[in-house]
Amino acid sequence: MKSTISLGAMGVAGLALVTAFVAQAQDAPGGATSVEVSQEGREVYEQICQACHMADGKGGGEAGAAIPALAGNPNLADPAFGVGILVKGRGAMPWFTDILTPGQMAAVLTYVRSDLNDYPEPITEADVKRAIAASEAPTPDCSSCR
């Protein structure tokens, strides 16, 4: 069972209660296994991603110009796959390092993986920052490799 909780009016005290509830629920047999505390991932998806990937995440288009489905996408089982796409881009998919913060990228990837798929492991801001740093690392000069 998945619950969505908005922190808009709840504030920090409410967040502490939610965190305590989640910890207790996860320890209880048959309790909740994930609670989405932030709407940020959903909001980023709705404002940016769904224009191409559609509201249901099923993509669309004709052969040769198809927009890949995010819903039911087995590639997203690997957390690094989605991070790499957002950080480096691929095909017609632009990179998002100039548009979204690492936290926003982590939130939207977590949303896509958990709500449009069944991959509960969250993507963290640290995961995204590591991928950005790796993509910015200079390539070695291989003139001495020959």
N, C-alpha and C positions, 0 to 999 in steps of 0.2 A: 504494500500500500504506500502510495506516495502522496504527501501533503505539500501544498505550496503555502508559504507564509510570507507576507509582505512586512518589511521592517519600517515602512513609511511612518506610521504613527506609533510604533512600538518602542523605538529607541533602544538604548544600550541595556536598560533593565529588562526589557522584553526579550532582547537577544540572549541574555544570560538565562532566562527562563526556558527559552526554546532550546538552547544548548543543553541544559540539564535534562529536558524532556527527551531530546534525541539520544543522549547517552543512556538514559534509563530505558527507553523504548528499544534500543539496539541490544541491550543486555537481556531483555525479557524474551522468553520463548514466544515465537510468533509475532514479535513486536516489529515496528517499522524498521526498514533497513536503510532508507534514505529520506531525508527531508530537505527540500530545496528552500534555503533560507533567503536567497536573493533572486530577484526577478531580472537581474542584469543580463544574464545569458539569454533569456527569452526575449528581452527588449532588443538586444543587439541583433539577434536572429530576425526578429520581426522588422526592424528598421533597415537592415542591410542585406542579410542572406536570403530572405524569402523572396526578394525581387527576382532572383534567378532560380533558386532551389525550390520555390513554391512554399506555401504556408504549411503543407503537410510534409515537406522535406523530400518529396518523391521526384523532384527534378522534372525534366520534360524536354521537348524539342524533337526534331527529326534526326535521323541517323546522320552522323558527321557534324552536327551542330547541337547535339544533345547536352543538356545540363545534367551532370551526374546526380543521382539520388543520394541524399544523406541518410534518409530513413532506411533502415534495413541494409546498411552498407557494411559488409564484413571487413573492409579495410580499416574502419574506425575502431575495430577491436584493439588495434595497436595504437596506444595513446600518441606515439611519436608521429603517426601518419598525418593526423589532422593538424598537429602543431607545425609540422614541416610545410604543409600546404599553405597555412596562414602566414607563416614567416617568409617562405620563399616564392609562393605562387606556383602555378602549374597550368600550362596550356592557356586558356582564356581566363583562368582564375588569377586575379591579381594578388600580390602580397599585401598584407594589411599592417605592416609595421609602421607605416606612416599615417595610418588612419585610426587604428585601435591601440589602446594601451595593452601591455602584457596581461594585466588583470582582466580586461574586457575579452581578450582572445581566450584566456583560460575559461572565463565564464561561459562564453558562447560554445566552446568546444565541449565543456562539461554538459551543457544543455543538450547539444546535438547527440552526444554519446549516451546520455541517460534518458532523455525524453523521446527522442526519435529512434533510439536503439535501446538495447538492453545491456549497456556497458557501464556499470555503476561507478567504476574508478574515476574520481575527479581529476581533471587537469589542473595543475596549480600554476600560479603566476611564476614560480621558480622554474617550472618545466619550460614555460614559454621563454623566459629570460635566458635560460641555458641554450635553447635553440637559436635565439637571436645572436647570442655571443658566438656560437659555433659558426653561424652563417657569415658573420663579420670577420672571422679569423682569416688572416692573410694566408694565401696558398704558398707553399714553399717554392722557391726558385729551383727548378729542376735542371738548370743548365749543368749542374755538377752531377746529375744523376746519370748522365750518358757515359 
